[in-house]
């Protein structure tokens, strides 16, 4: 069995132990709390008992970091469209139809399976599991850009940027009808629908459930009974663009969950065999968590969405 990695150093800041250790080591606070509970952390030569313990600053620490637990998911040689890659992270252009994580009904053929093969184990083991550092997700039937962490430090740095909403995320979507006004913002808490627990919904302003969400949209092109929108995410909630567009009466074409296709376009979608929501993660920008470089990536529309737009052009 592999020996644990030992992290040592001095905590310069005062305050909570878990916060200070997270800042000093790059581990998440939840990971630090778990290590404290497992007796893996010493402060000042004595076992740490609580993440809420107060520090005065200057204390020494030692963390015995167990080797990552093996991931049961198998590596599979699945082609990946890699837009950028270095030793810390990679950006991939995910095709529609590919699930990000293995789950019931999708045990393999996922992005995780492909990453395990492509990266040969050189992936984030954050939170103690040897698995790809999936920092964010997009739906199975949404195409476009995802960033993946290859190191724990990169994972932690990217997660902070997603948490403070400093990541640039722009989607292209084809919605039913013509929004009026042609641009604007949709905000509201997104959470599980009271009518259907499998769906998300914009909840009443008085609700204490769900999470605050904001989507800014702009009409890029008017189409026949439809419109091409650019949607800029201020937050990143489950199904956010799909739910917000449906909430203003303009659901995405082909969306099987949140909207109906306008009658004049139903035959066209069948003819094109377009059976997914018309949504593409077209742009992704962030600060490289290690180098500090500003990175910005774009992915062209996939062929099926480009064909849909061409066939519905006015």
Secondary structure, DSSP 4 states (H G I P E B T S, - for coil): -PPPEEEEEEE-S-EEHHHHHHHHH---HHHHHHHHHTT-EEETTEE---TT-EE-S-EEEEEEEPPPBPP-SPP------EEEE-SSEEEEEEPTT--SS-BTTBSSSSHHHHHHHHHTT-S--GGGB-S-EE-----TT-EEEEEEESSHHHHHHHHHHHHTT-SEEEEEEEEES--SSSEEEEEEEEEE-SS-TTSEEEPPTT--SSEEEEEEEEEEEEETTEEEEEEEESS--TTHHHHHHHHTT-PBTT-TTT----HHHHHHHHHHT--S--EEEEEEEEE-TTT--EEEEE-PPPHHHHHHHHHTB-
